[in-house]
Amino acid sequence: MKILCCDTSNSTCCAGIYEDGRELGYELSLEKKTHSETFMPLVMRVFDECKLTPKDMDVLAVTTGPGSFTGIRIGLSAVKGMALAAGLDVIPVSSLKALALSVENVASAPEDTIIVPCFDARNDRVFAAAYDDATGQMLVEDGAYFNQDFTELLQKVPGACEKQILVVGDGAETVHKALFFTHKVQYASGAVILPKGINAAAQGVEPINGAAVKASYCAVSRAERYHN
C-alpha cells in the first residue's frame, strides 16, 4: 500500500511517500515562508522524486493538530483537495503522536521511557501529551495545557517519577519551567514531525472520506477568544 504522509501543523512542514512501511522519498521544510507558499511545491517535488502522482497513492495521511490554527487549515485543505481529485480516503493523525513517533529514543530502554511530545502554545501553555515508549499507550491525552497543569497530570502517571522522561518539540522549554522531577528528564526542543512519524501513527487507523476529516485544535483560536 502506498501512502502520502503530510504535516503543516506547526512551524515546519513535510511530506513523504511510503510503500508497506518502506520510505520511497520525503522532504522536510524549515523555511520561514508560510506553508501556503511552501507545502504544495514540496509535495510535488516528493512525487517527482518518487516518479509517482497522487493517483498512484492508495491513501493519504495528514496531521489534524493540535498546533498552528492556520497551518492545520492549510494542510487539511490541500490534502482534502488531493483526496477529492484522486478519489482517495484520508487517515487523520494526531500531530502530537506523529511527533512522538518521529523521535529515535537513544536515552533509555523503551519500557523505561515516557515520551512527552509538546508544542509551544504561548503564555506558559503547551499542546502536549504523554506516551509509553514501549507500548505506544497514551498516558496523558492530547490537549492544550498550562505548563503547571500538564506536569501535575504527568506526576499522576504510575511510575512517572522513576522512568526516563523524554520531552520533545518546541514546547520543551515551557514544560521545563514547571517540571519538578528533573533528575530523569531529557529535553529535545529541536525535534520536529517527520513523515516517518506520520506513517507510523497512521498504522491501524481506518481511512475515512476526506470531507469528514476535521481539525483537532484542542483550543479555541485567538480570534474566538477575543470575540467571546
C-alpha positions in Angstrom: 0.0 0.0 0.0 1.3 3.4 -0.9 0.6 6.3 1.4 1.4 10.0 1.2 2.1 11.5 4.7 1.7 15.2 5.2 2.2 17.7 8.0 1.7 21.5 8.2 0.6 21.7 11.8 3.5 23.7 13.2 6.5 25.8 12.2 7.9 23.1 9.8 6.1 21.2 7.1 6.9 17.9 5.4 5.6 15.2 3.1 6.8 11.7 2.4 5.7 8.6 0.5 5.8 5.1 2.0 5.0 1.7 0.5 4.3 -1.0 3.0 6.4 0.7 5.6 9.3 1.4 3.2 10.3 5.0 2.7 10.3 6.0 -1.0 11.1 9.6 -0.5 10.4 12.6 1.7 11.2 16.3 2.2 11.2 18.5 5.3 11.0 22.3 5.1 12.4 24.6 7.7 11.7 27.7 5.6 10.2 30.8 7.3 7.8 31.3 4.4 4.2 30.4 5.1 3.0 26.8 4.4 0.6 28.2 1.8 3.7 29.0 -0.2 5.9 26.0 0.5 3.7 23.0 1.1 2.3 22.1 -2.3 5.5 22.7 -4.2 7.2 20.4 -1.6 4.6 17.7 -2.1 5.0 17.8 -5.9 8.8 17.6 -5.5 8.3 14.4 -3.4 6.0 13.0 -6.1 8.6 13.8 -8.8 11.4 12.3 -6.8 9.5 9.1 -6.4 8.2 9.2 -10.1 4.6 8.9 -8.8 1.4 11.0 -8.8 -1.4 11.4 -6.3 -3.5 8.9 -8.3 -0.8 6.3 -7.6 -1.5 6.5 -3.9 -3.8 4.2 -2.0 -4.5 6.6 0.8 -3.4 10.0 2.2 -2.4 10.7 5.8 -2.4 14.2 7.3 -1.9 15.7 10.8 -5.0 17.3 12.1 -3.5 19.1 15.1 -3.0 20.3 17.7 -0.7 23.1 16.6 -0.9 26.3 14.5 -4.5 27.0 13.6 -3.5 28.5 10.2 -1.0 25.7 9.5 -3.5 23.0 10.2 -6.1 24.5 7.9 -3.6 24.8 5.1 -2.6 21.2 5.3 -6.2 19.9 5.6 -7.4 22.0 2.7 -4.5 20.8 0.5 -4.9 17.1 1.4 -8.7 17.2 1.1 -8.3 18.7 -2.4 -5.9 15.9 -3.4 -8.2 13.3 -2.0 -11.2 14.6 -3.9 -9.3 14.8 -7.2 -7.7 11.4 -6.9 -10.7 9.6 -5.3 -8.8 8.7 -2.2 -9.7 8.4 1.5 -7.7 10.1 4.3 -6.2 9.0 7.6 -6.3 11.7 10.2 -3.3 11.7 12.5 -2.6 13.4 15.8 0.3 15.8 15.4 1.5 15.0 18.9 1.5 11.3 18.3 3.3 11.9 15.0 6.0 13.9 16.8 6.4 11.2 19.4 6.9 8.6 16.7 9.3 10.8 14.8 11.9 10.6 17.6 14.6 8.0 17.9 15.0 7.2 21.6 18.6 6.6 22.4 18.5 7.7 26.0 17.0 4.6 27.7 15.1 1.4 27.1 11.6 1.9 25.7 10.0 0.1 28.6 11.6 2.6 31.0 10.7 5.7 29.0 7.8 8.1 28.7 7.8 10.3 25.7 6.2 13.8 26.0 5.6 15.5 22.7 4.8 19.2 23.1 4.3 22.3 21.0 4.6 25.8 22.5 1.1 27.4 22.7 2.5 30.7 24.3 1.7 32.3 27.6 3.1 29.3 29.6 0.8 26.9 27.7 1.6 23.8 25.6 -0.1 21.4 23.3 1.1 18.2 24.9 0.5 14.5 25.5 2.4 11.6 27.1 3.0 8.1 25.7 4.6 4.9 26.9 7.5 4.5 24.6 7.3 0.7 24.6 3.6 0.1 24.1 2.5 3.4 22.5 -0.2 3.7 25.1 -1.4 7.3 25.7 -0.8 8.2 29.3 -1.9 11.9 29.1 -4.3 12.7 26.3 -3.7 15.3 23.7 -4.7 18.8 24.9 -3.9 22.4 25.5 -2.5 22.8 29.0 -0.9 25.4 31.2 2.6 24.0 31.9 1.8 23.5 35.6 -1.4 21.7 35.0 0.3 19.4 32.5 3.2 18.5 34.8 0.7 17.7 37.6 -1.0 15.3 35.2 2.3 13.8 34.3 3.1 13.3 38.0 0.0 11.2 38.4 1.1 8.7 35.8 2.0 5.5 37.6 5.8 5.1 37.8 6.5 8.5 36.1 8.9 9.7 38.8 11.1 6.5 38.3 11.0 6.5 34.5 13.1 8.4 32.0 11.0 11.4 30.7 11.9 12.5 27.1 10.3 15.8 26.4 10.4 16.6 22.6 9.3 19.5 20.5 9.4 23.3 20.7 7.3 23.3 23.9 10.1 21.6 25.8 11.3 24.9 27.4 7.8 25.7 28.6 7.4 22.2 30.2 10.8 22.6 31.7 9.7 25.7 33.7 7.2 23.6 35.7 8.6 20.1 35.7 9.7 19.3 39.2 11.2 15.8 38.9 14.2 16.8 36.8 16.7 14.0 37.7 15.5 11.7 34.9 14.3 14.2 32.3 15.9 14.9 28.9 14.8 17.7 26.6 14.9 17.8 22.8 13.4 21.1 21.8 14.6 20.8 18.2 12.6 17.6 17.5 10.0 18.1 14.7 7.4 16.0 13.0 8.8 13.8 10.2 6.9 11.8 7.6 8.1 8.5 9.2 6.3 9.6 12.4 3.1 10.3 10.5 3.3 7.0 8.7 3.8 5.1 12.0 0.9 7.0 13.6 -1.3 6.2 10.7 -0.9 2.4 11.0 -4.1 0.7 12.1 -6.2 3.8 11.7 -9.2 3.4 9.5 -9.2 5.8 6.5 -12.3 8.0 6.1 -13.7 10.2 3.4 -11.7 13.3 3.1 -14.8 15.5 3.6 -15.2 14.0 7.0 -11.7 14.8 8.3 -11.8 17.6 10.9 -9.1 19.7 12.6 -8.2 18.8 16.2 -7.3 22.2 17.6 -7.6 21.3 21.3 -8.2 25.0 22.0 -10.1 28.0 20.6 -8.3 30.5 18.3 -7.2 33.9 19.5 -10.0 35.5 17.3 -12.6 33.3 19.0 -11.2 34.2 22.5 -11.5 37.9 21.6 -14.9 37.5 20.1 -16.2 35.9 23.3 
